[in-house]
Amino acid sequence: MASPAGTSPILIVEDHDDSRELLQQVLEKAGYRTTGCGSGLEALTALQSGERPCLFLLDLNMPDVNGLGFRAEQQRHEDVKDIPILVMSGVAEPRDYHANLKAIGYLRKPFDVTEVLAFVQKACGVPQ
């Protein structure tokens, strides 16, 4: 079950600064809290802080720990394994290529912010 919007952040895992910052601006303007991470490794470290996100926005192609590696590690930890992910990727058919991720959605870059907001609202609720 999703936490009330505004109480839990959305963790944006994206190595391209411009894309990550755009997502943060759009989501924060819509009333959501966000935390941005520039790599899978940075996101895994953020999970150790104890704060539980309501959703991961996950890029797949990143340095160090990629999206697949992040998701595999997330699934090993009981306290965060049920947090949904929305995959955003530049691959031609992210849904087909990465079906084993069991994501709530797959968006191809460049993404439509309206679609991102719809997935976020479904996972995290409406901002208060």
C-alpha positions, 0 to 999 in steps of 0.5 A: 500500500502506498504511503500518503503523498508527501510523507515518503520521498520518491527516489529518482535513480538517474545518472543524467543530471538534466533528466534527474533534475527535471524529474525532481522539479516536476514532481516537487512542483506537483507536491511530492518529495524527492531524493535524487541519486546519480547512480545505482550505488548512490541509491543503494547507499540512500536506502541504508539511511532508513528512509523508505521511499514510496516509489523508485524511478529507475534508469537502467543504463548507469555506471557502477550498479545499473538498474538491473543490479539495483533492482536485484539488490532491492529484492534481497532486502525485506524492508524495501523489496515491495517498493514499486519501481517505474523504469525509464529507459532509452532502450527500444522496448524496455517492457519486453527487454526487462520484463523480469523487473516486475515494474509498475510501468516502463517508459521510454526516454524521452519520457512524457511528464504527464505519464510519469505523474500518472504512475507516481500518483498511482504508487504514492497517492495524491499530494496533500 
